[in-house]
Amino acid sequence: MTKSLYGAKEAKAIWVYLEQDEGRLESVSLELIGKAHELAEAQGIPVVGALLGDQVSSLAQEAIAAGADEVRVAEHPLLRQYTTDGYSKVFTELILKGKPDILLLGATPNGRDLAGRIAVRLRTGLTADCTDLKLEDKTGLLIGEVTGFGGGILAYIKCPDNRPQMATVRPGVFAVPEPETSRKGKVVSVPVELAEEDIKVQVLEHAVGGGVDITRAQVLVAAGRGCGGDFSLVNELAGLLEGEVGVSRVPVDEGWASRDRMIGQTGYVTRPKLAIVCGISGAFQFTVGVEKAEAIVAVNIDPDAPIFEQADYCIVDDMFNVLPPLIEAVKKARGGNGGR
Ligand SMILES: Cc1cc2nc3c(=O)[nH]c(=O)nc-3n(C[C@H](O)[C@H](O)[C@H](O)COP(=O)(O)OP(=O)(O)OC[C@H]3O[C@@H](n4cnc5c(N)ncnc54)[C@H](O)[C@@H]3O)c2cc1C
């Protein structure tokens, strides 16, 4: 097996890549800091955040409040926008100096891109798209849980020899920790050597999609094949509850809904306070995206639908019978005008 550029004996600390966009930290980075803090406490090792960008050091305190003990900040005008070349060069150098034992990144488009590039440069393994992380009892090795064969199996992957042990985790898998604003940590500014010739691509335009972000919704009203493409009641209820509409894969495949609303293994992992799931059977690939909801209400005409195994409240009925009185009840509770 190819040897990594440093070994387990030299490795220390859990590092988290602090992804930022236009001076705003991605919430998955804070979710990972929270998880890293939990894992590091068991090992008695520190959590270090790695922050790359241009004039971004003010974000370090956010990571410290979430559980980081130290933040290494690499600032350079050429890091203002993410580029694979620029970020992977600077981050590889940072890693080789700091020699983390474990390195976690968010499975965002840029995080995925960077993780693959870094893993190859450092000649180490990468467990992509983990649905959970833990440490092996005897060895303290990182165990990444991933789903395989369309959700049919759960695989547990470890990287015993090469370092760092790398994993990416999708947004929403872990909760954002409550910020502890009085928490103290070290902020270390690291020198960056980067020239224009190091970056082969030129960013011409930075466009942010105008879609919804269902991972942040406190209330989700989700519909699947059972709605037959009619989202009128689902939209109305979601609006009344100040929530978002989510969907299973069928409405996306049928062209009834956009992909940014899809919950599940290939969609988004959500953790709302309340999920009302209508006309969705409850396939594993769907439920992994909603099982972290605080409460699930399922509406399905089939009493044997698997979704009822996940649900806290089960309503066996046609969603088109259930939603109108529910909408009326919410309107009434809010004083007749939906409270808006
Ligand atoms: C690799 C892979 C990845 C996948 N990723 C995802 C993913 O990320 N997200 C996802 O959702 N799926 C995903 N799928 C697809 C998944 O396996 C299921 O096929 C899909 O979730 C089914 O969607 P559904 O529940 O809407 O449809 P169905 O399974 O057809 O269920 C429809 C349900 O609606 C009920 N129903 C019908 N009419 C009504 C009514 N009027 N009122 C109430 N109930 C009614 C029925 O009883 C039934 O239970 C993936 C599959 C694979 C192989």
The ligand as an SDF file (V2000), in Angstrom:
LIG
                    3D

 53 58  0  0  0  0  0  0  0  0999 V2000
  -29.3860    4.7310   -5.0220 C   0  0  0  0  0  0  0  0  0  0  0  0
  -30.7460    5.2530   -4.7000 C   0  0  0  0  0  0  0  0  0  0  0  0
  -30.8560    6.4860   -4.0830 C   0  0  0  0  0  0  0  0  0  0  0  0
  -32.1150    7.0160   -3.7720 C   0  0  0  0  0  0  0  0  0  0  0  0
  -32.2000    8.2190   -3.1520 N   0  0  0  0  0  0  0  0  0  0  0  0
  -33.4110    8.6840   -2.7630 C   0  0  0  0  0  0  0  0  0  0  0  0
  -33.5280    9.9170   -2.0490 C   0  0  0  0  0  0  0  0  0  0  0  0
  -32.5510   10.6090   -1.7480 O   0  0  0  0  0  0  0  0  0  0  0  0
  -34.7790   10.3130   -1.6760 N   0  0  0  0  0  0  0  0  0  0  0  0
  -35.9040    9.5950   -1.9650 C   0  0  0  0  0  0  0  0  0  0  0  0
  -37.0150   10.0050   -1.5760 O   0  0  0  0  0  0  0  0  0  0  0  0
  -35.8050    8.4450   -2.6550 N   0  0  0  0  0  0  0  0  0  0  0  0
  -34.6020    7.9900   -3.0810 C   0  0  0  0  0  0  0  0  0  0  0  0
  -34.5410    6.8200   -3.7800 N   0  0  0  0  0  0  0  0  0  0  0  0
  -35.8060    6.1920   -4.2100 C   0  0  0  0  0  0  0  0  0  0  0  0
  -36.4760    5.4000   -3.0870 C   0  0  0  0  0  0  0  0  0  0  0  0
  -35.9610    4.0910   -3.0430 O   0  0  0  0  0  0  0  0  0  0  0  0
  -37.9900    5.3090   -3.2940 C   0  0  0  0  0  0  0  0  0  0  0  0
  -38.2380    4.7690   -4.5660 O   0  0  0  0  0  0  0  0  0  0  0  0
  -38.7250    6.6590   -3.1810 C   0  0  0  0  0  0  0  0  0  0  0  0
  -38.3850    7.2830   -1.9630 O   0  0  0  0  0  0  0  0  0  0  0  0
  -40.2260    6.4160   -3.2200 C   0  0  0  0  0  0  0  0  0  0  0  0
  -40.9050    7.6390   -3.2110 O   0  0  0  0  0  0  0  0  0  0  0  0
  -42.4030    7.7170   -2.6800 P   0  0  0  0  0  0  0  0  0  0  0  0
  -42.4520    7.2070   -1.2700 O   0  0  0  0  0  0  0  0  0  0  0  0
  -42.8820    9.0890   -2.9580 O   0  0  0  0  0  0  0  0  0  0  0  0
  -43.1720    6.7310   -3.6750 O   0  0  0  0  0  0  0  0  0  0  0  0
  -43.7900    5.3010   -3.4030 P   0  0  0  0  0  0  0  0  0  0  0  0
  -42.7870    4.3770   -2.8280 O   0  0  0  0  0  0  0  0  0  0  0  0
  -44.4560    4.8950   -4.6630 O   0  0  0  0  0  0  0  0  0  0  0  0
  -44.8890    5.5310   -2.2710 O   0  0  0  0  0  0  0  0  0  0  0  0
  -46.0220    6.2850   -2.4440 C   0  0  0  0  0  0  0  0  0  0  0  0
  -46.8170    6.1530   -1.1550 C   0  0  0  0  0  0  0  0  0  0  0  0
  -47.9240    7.0130   -1.1920 O   0  0  0  0  0  0  0  0  0  0  0  0
  -49.0300    6.3550   -0.5890 C   0  0  0  0  0  0  0  0  0  0  0  0
  -50.2250    7.0330   -1.1220 N   0  0  0  0  0  0  0  0  0  0  0  0
  -50.7130    6.9970   -2.4110 C   0  0  0  0  0  0  0  0  0  0  0  0
  -51.7680    7.8200   -2.5420 N   0  0  0  0  0  0  0  0  0  0  0  0
  -51.9430    8.4100   -1.3220 C   0  0  0  0  0  0  0  0  0  0  0  0
  -52.8370    9.3700   -0.8260 C   0  0  0  0  0  0  0  0  0  0  0  0
  -53.7800    9.9330   -1.6190 N   0  0  0  0  0  0  0  0  0  0  0  0
  -52.7470    9.7410    0.4770 N   0  0  0  0  0  0  0  0  0  0  0  0
  -51.8300    9.2030    1.2830 C   0  0  0  0  0  0  0  0  0  0  0  0
  -50.9310    8.2700    0.8710 N   0  0  0  0  0  0  0  0  0  0  0  0
  -50.9770    7.9020   -0.4220 C   0  0  0  0  0  0  0  0  0  0  0  0
  -48.9060    4.9190   -0.9580 C   0  0  0  0  0  0  0  0  0  0  0  0
  -49.5780    4.0770   -0.0570 O   0  0  0  0  0  0  0  0  0  0  0  0
  -47.3670    4.7430   -0.8990 C   0  0  0  0  0  0  0  0  0  0  0  0
  -46.9690    4.3230    0.3960 O   0  0  0  0  0  0  0  0  0  0  0  0
  -33.2910    6.2820   -4.1010 C   0  0  0  0  0  0  0  0  0  0  0  0
  -33.1670    5.0350   -4.7030 C   0  0  0  0  0  0  0  0  0  0  0  0
  -31.9260    4.5290   -4.9970 C   0  0  0  0  0  0  0  0  0  0  0  0
  -31.8070    3.1680   -5.6400 C   0  0  0  0  0  0  0  0  0  0  0  0
  1  2  1  0
  2  3  1  0
  2 52  2  0
  3  4  2  0
  4  5  1  0
  4 50  1  0
  5  6  2  0
  6  7  1  0
  6 13  1  0
  7  8  2  0
  7  9  1  0
  9 10  1  0
 10 11  2  0
 10 12  1  0
 12 13  2  0
 13 14  1  0
 14 15  1  0
 14 50  1  0
 15 16  1  0
 16 17  1  0
 16 18  1  0
 18 19  1  0
 18 20  1  0
 20 21  1  0
 20 22  1  0
 22 23  1  0
 23 24  1  0
 24 25  2  0
 24 26  1  0
 24 27  1  0
 27 28  1  0
 28 29  2  0
 28 30  1  0
 28 31  1  0
 31 32  1  0
 32 33  1  0
 33 34  1  0
 33 48  1  0
 34 35  1  0
 35 36  1  0
 35 46  1  0
 36 37  1  0
 36 45  1  0
 37 38  2  0
 38 39  1  0
 39 40  1  0
 39 45  2  0
 40 41  1  0
 40 42  2  0
 42 43  1  0
 43 44  2  0
 44 45  1  0
 46 47  1  0
 46 48  1  0
 48 49  1  0
 50 51  2  0
 51 52  1  0
 52 53  1  0
M  END
$$$$
